[in-house]
Amino acid sequence: MSSLAVIVIAVVSITVGAYLIPMGDVLAVFGARLGLMPADNLHSAVVWDIRLSRVLLAGAVGAALATSGAAYQGTFRNPLIEPYILGVSAGAAFGAGLAVMVDLPLSMQVLAFLFGLAAVGLTYSLARVRGERPTLTLLLAGIVIGSFFSAIFALFQYVGTDEQLRRLVFWILGGFYRATWGEVVIVVPATVAGVIWLWRLGWPLNLLSLGDDEARSLGVDPKPLRRVVIVVSTALTALAVSVSGIIAWVGLLVPHAARLIVGPDQRYVIPLSATLGAAFVMICDDLARTISTGEVPIGVITSILGAPYLIYLLRTRVSQMGSV
């Protein structure tokens, strides 16, 4: 049912924007691509060359961020964990900023992806204490690394030219206004693979929620499981951030909504988070394209929706925060 809802939202999303295209004309474009009927050239250009790639990329990014958030929350047994807490967003922002400030042979997306992974690698290394990586230490290390990369990014904004500053600000606020089919071809299959990988780890994650000792007694080694989940989730997040910029709150909001619907079982939470995340980001992107004459950065939309929900979590689940 949730997958069908995502398809419906995707089709509706193609119709909305500064240039409204009726649903029938959208279907006619798809029919023309299949050789079934003729289609208007203008409609075909808008639907196929602009909006469809954008909608698919938004859905993939939403699924990646939401699935990573669900996996992180299950791994660390804390409802306020999200992918960015380990420094991935700040590292990715630094990589994108470096590409803007220095003429390097790599694109913003590639450098954002590489430095997002590097940031989490530094966090994971810094958190090592006597051969162990306590959850609290890992989170504090993520805050330190994230603050370091954020400070350098702020320096980029301070010393950059007007053109560089404009590019940095648009990227840091997030958006899909530059979506291309080249990005879709990379991000969509990688996201599907990552979601399936994490979904297959659903049952071990359920055992991990009982505690490390209980998980070991049931045949699950917590250390390699956490390592795999962190690597896969971070790769998904870094990939998403590299093509969309910073889109906050998705990894926090959506997994909670999924758990309210299906309960705590990660075998159901992870796939539902993926579909809800895709739908949520597509809807936010629709709002970003339609609520004003100019496009509003999608990060603004998700932050406006996310702040009240965080207040709700703080008020209703404050007792769980001490278990970090």
C-alpha positions in Angstrom: 0.0 0.0 0.0 2.8 2.4 0.9 4.6 1.6 -2.4 1.4 2.4 -4.3 1.1 5.7 -2.5 4.7 6.6 -3.5 3.8 6.0 -7.1 0.7 8.1 -6.9 2.6 11.0 -5.2 5.4 10.7 -7.8 2.9 11.0 -10.7 1.1 13.9 -9.0 4.5 15.6 -8.3 5.2 15.6 -12.0 2.1 17.6 -12.7 2.8 20.5 -10.3 5.2 23.4 -10.6 5.3 26.8 -12.2 3.9 25.2 -15.4 0.9 23.0 -14.5 0.5 19.9 -16.6 -2.8 18.0 -16.4 -2.6 14.4 -15.3 -3.8 13.1 -18.7 -1.0 14.9 -20.5 1.5 13.3 -18.1 0.2 9.9 -18.9 0.2 10.7 -22.6 3.9 11.5 -22.3 4.6 8.1 -20.8 2.4 6.5 -23.4 4.3 8.2 -26.2 7.6 6.9 -24.7 6.1 3.4 -25.0 5.0 4.1 -28.6 1.3 3.9 -27.8 0.2 7.5 -28.6 1.5 10.9 -29.7 2.4 13.5 -27.1 2.9 17.3 -27.0 6.6 18.1 -27.5 6.6 20.8 -24.8 4.9 18.5 -22.3 7.4 15.8 -23.2 10.3 18.0 -22.6 9.0 19.3 -19.2 7.9 15.9 -17.9 10.8 13.7 -19.2 13.8 16.0 -19.2 13.1 18.1 -16.1 10.5 16.8 -13.7 10.7 13.0 -13.8 14.4 13.0 -13.0 13.8 15.5 -10.2 11.0 13.4 -8.7 13.0 10.2 -8.9 16.0 11.8 -7.3 13.9 13.3 -4.5 12.3 9.9 -3.8 15.7 8.2 -3.7 17.2 10.8 -1.4 14.2 10.6 0.9 14.4 6.8 1.0 18.2 6.9 1.7 18.0 9.4 4.5 15.0 7.8 6.2 16.4 4.3 6.0 19.7 5.4 7.4 17.9 7.1 10.2 16.0 4.0 11.1 19.1 1.9 11.0 21.1 4.3 13.2 18.3 4.5 15.7 18.0 0.7 15.9 21.8 0.3 16.1 22.3 2.8 18.9 19.0 2.2 20.6 18.2 5.9 20.8 15.2 7.7 19.2 17.0 11.0 18.7 19.8 9.6 16.5 19.9 10.6 12.8 22.6 10.2 10.1 24.0 13.7 10.5 24.9 13.2 14.1 28.1 11.3 13.1 29.4 14.2 11.0 28.4 13.1 7.6 26.5 16.3 6.6 29.3 18.6 7.8 31.9 16.5 6.0 29.9 16.5 2.8 29.4 20.3 3.1 33.1 20.7 3.4 33.7 18.6 0.3 31.2 20.6 -1.7 32.7 23.9 -0.4 36.1 22.8 -1.3 35.0 22.1 -4.9 33.5 25.6 -5.1 36.5 27.4 -3.6 39.3 25.4 -5.4 39.4 24.4 -9.0 39.6 20.7 -8.6 39.1 18.0 -11.3 36.3 16.5 -9.2 32.7 17.7 -9.0 30.9 19.0 -5.9 28.9 15.7 -5.7 32.0 13.5 -5.8 33.9 15.6 -3.2 30.8 15.8 -1.0 30.4 12.0 -1.1 34.1 11.4 -0.3 34.4 13.8 2.6 31.0 12.6 4.0 32.5 9.1 4.3 35.8 10.5 5.5 34.1 12.5 8.3 32.4 9.3 9.6 35.7 7.4 9.3 37.4 10.1 11.5 34.5 9.9 14.0 34.7 6.2 14.2 38.5 6.3 14.7 38.3 9.1 17.3 35.7 7.3 19.3 37.9 4.3 20.0 38.7 4.0 23.7 40.7 1.0 24.9 39.6 -1.1 22.0 35.9 -0.2 22.5 33.6 2.4 20.9 31.0 3.4 23.5 27.9 4.9 22.0 28.2 8.1 24.0 31.8 8.5 22.9 30.9 7.9 19.3 28.2 10.5 19.4 30.5 13.1 21.0 33.2 12.3 18.5 30.6 13.0 15.7 29.8 16.3 17.2 33.5 17.3 17.4 34.2 16.2 13.8 31.0 17.9 12.6 31.9 21.1 14.3 35.4 21.1 12.8 34.1 20.7 9.2 31.3 23.2 9.8 33.8 25.8 11.0 35.8 25.4 7.8 32.7 25.6 5.7 31.8 28.8 7.5 35.2 30.1 6.6 34.6 29.3 3.0 31.4 31.4 3.1 33.3 34.3 4.7 36.2 34.5 2.3 34.3 33.5 -0.9 33.2 35.7 -3.7 29.6 36.6 -4.2 29.2 33.8 -6.8 30.9 31.3 -4.6 28.8 32.3 -1.6 25.6 32.0 -3.7 26.5 28.4 -4.7 27.5 27.5 -1.1 24.2 28.8 0.3 22.0 27.1 -2.2 23.8 23.8 -1.7 23.8 24.0 2.1 20.0 24.6 2.2 19.3 21.6 -0.1 17.3 21.2 -3.3 16.8 19.3 -6.5 16.8 22.2 -8.9 19.8 20.7 -10.7 18.7 17.1 -10.9 20.0 15.2 -13.9 19.5 11.7 -15.3 23.1 11.0 -14.7 22.6 11.4 -11.0 19.4 9.4 -11.1 21.2 6.5 -12.8 23.7 6.4 -9.9 21.6 7.3 -6.9 18.5 5.2 -7.5 20.1 1.8 -7.9 22.6 2.5 -5.1 19.7 3.5 -2.8 17.7 0.4 -3.6 20.8 -1.8 -2.9 21.5 -0.1 0.4 17.9 -0.3 1.6 17.7 -4.0 0.7 21.0 -4.6 2.5 19.8 -2.9 5.7 16.4 -4.6 5.5 18.2 -8.0 5.5 19.9 -6.9 8.7 16.5 -6.2 10.3 16.3 -9.3 12.5 19.9 -8.9 13.9 19.1 -5.3 14.7 16.0 -6.5 16.6 18.3 -8.7 18.7 20.7 -5.8 19.2 17.9 -3.7 20.7 17.8 -6.2 23.6 21.4 -5.2 24.6 24.9 -6.4 23.6 25.0 -9.3 26.1 21.6 -10.6 25.1 22.5 -10.3 21.4 25.7 -12.3 21.9 23.7 -15.0 23.7 21.4 -15.3 20.7 24.3 -15.6 18.2 24.7 -12.0 17.0 28.1 -10.3 17.4 27.3 -6.5 18.1 30.7 -5.1 16.9 30.7 -6.3 13.2 27.0 -5.7 13.0 27.3 -2.1 14.1 30.3 -1.6 11.8 28.3 -2.8 8.7 25.2 -0.8 9.6 27.3 2.4 10.1 29.2 1.9 6.9 26.1 1.2 4.7 24.0 3.9 6.4 26.8 6.5 6.0 27.3 5.6 2.4 23.6 6.1 1.7 23.5 9.4 3.5 26.7 10.7 1.9 25.4 9.7 -1.5 22.1 11.5 -0.8 23.7 14.6 0.5 26.2 14.8 -2.4 23.3 15.3 -4.9 20.8 17.2 -2.8 22.7 19.3 -0.3 21.7 19.3 3.4 18.1 18.1 3.9 17.5 18.0 7.7 15.1 16.0 9.9 14.1 13.3 7.4 16.2 10.7 9.2 14.6 11.6 12.5 11.0 12.2 11.5 10.2 9.4 9.2 11.5 6.4 11.2 9.3 7.5 14.1 6.3 7.7 11.9 7.1 4.2 10.6 7.4 2.8 14.1 4.0 4.3 15.0 2.5 2.4 12.1 4.2 -1.0 12.3 5.8 -1.2 15.7 9.5 -1.6 16.6 10.4 -4.6 14.4 13.2 -3.4 12.1 12.2 -5.9 9.4 9.1 -3.7 8.8 10.4 -0.3 10.0 13.2 -0.2 7.5 11.2 -0.8 4.3 8.3 1.4 5.5 10.8 4.1 6.4 12.1 4.0 2.8 8.7 4.4 1.2 7.6 7.1 3.7 10.9 8.9 3.3 10.5 8.9 -0.5 6.9 10.2 -0.2 7.8 12.9 2.4 10.7 14.4 0.4 8.7 14.4 -2.8 5.9 16.2 -1.1 8.3 18.7 0.5 9.9 19.3 -3.0 6.4 19.9 -4.4 5.9 22.6 -1.7 9.3 24.1 -2.4 8.3 24.5 -6.1 4.8 25.9 -5.6 4.5 28.0 -2.4 6.2 31.0 -4.0 7.1 32.4 -7.4 10.7 31.5 -6.7 11.9 28.0 -5.5 12.2 27.7 -1.7 15.2 25.5 -0.6 13.7 22.1 0.5 15.9 22.2 3.6 13.8 25.1 4.8 10.6 23.1 4.3 11.8 20.1 6.2 13.2 22.2 9.0 9.9 24.0 9.5 8.1 20.6 9.7 10.8 19.0 11.8 11.2 21.5 14.6 7.7 20.9 16.1 8.2 17.2 15.9 11.5 17.4 17.8 9.7 19.4 20.5 7.2 16.6 20.7 10.0 14.1 21.1 11.7 16.1 23.8 8.4 16.5 25.7 7.2 12.9 25.5 10.3 10.8 25.3 12.8 12.7 27.4 13.4 9.6 29.6 14.9 7.8 26.6 17.5 10.5 26.0 19.5 9.4 28.9 20.2 6.0 27.3 22.5 7.4 24.6 
